[in-house]
Amino acid sequence: MSGPLLRRLAVVAIAGILAACAAPRPRPSPPDAALLDRQAAREQALAAHAAWTLHGRLGVSDARDSGSGALEWTQDGDTFRFSVHAPVTGKTWVLAGDAHHARLEGLRSAAVEGDDAAALLERELGWRVPLAELADWVRGMRAAGPARVTFRGDGLPAEIDQAGWTVQYPDYDTRHEPALPRKVFAVSGDRKVRLAISAWTLR
């Protein structure tokens, strides 16, 4: 084989290699349609229980501060009662209200009120927690709006990415039907919300 022909073949081979390297890597395939249908049915079944209560432990942190305590969260539609007992101070504070009004007691000598529960919580405790979305995420459901779901081998959500948050589900209580999370880890930048749930009541 002549020298010029060898050089031409080498150039073609190198060009092929470079083209292969430059080719975009395949994106992860979206969840199977059957898994998404199963999740939609699960969410519909959970939404039928507009009233529920959970007991557990809550931890909230960001780059500046952190807090934790025993949690009792009762929800009935838009109406909620969020009670946290801090083990260090021994104090209990309660945030209660609905989609249009919230009242926080136990932090000051008098209760404080506001139109937005999440804004009130951030103003008084420094906790930036997406309470409205968390009411869905804590049950392993997507909140309103676009979301991406990654599933476990058993078909339950392993992770929900939504509204700038990544919500992970390391464990479920399968005694309930549908199964409900035992642990919920939500992260958005340096903001973290962790829930370890010991008991669920659906009504």
Secondary structure, DSSP 8 states (H G I E B T S, - for coil): --HHHHHHHHHHHHHHHHHHHHS---------HHHHHHHHHHHHHHHT--EEEEEEEEEEE-SS-EEEEEEEEEEETTEEEEEEE-TTT--EEEEEE-SS-EEEESSSSS-EEES-HHHHHHHHH-----HHHHHHHTTT---SS--EEEE-TTSSEEEEEETTEEEEEEEEETTSSS-EEEEEEEEETTEEEEEEEEEEEE-
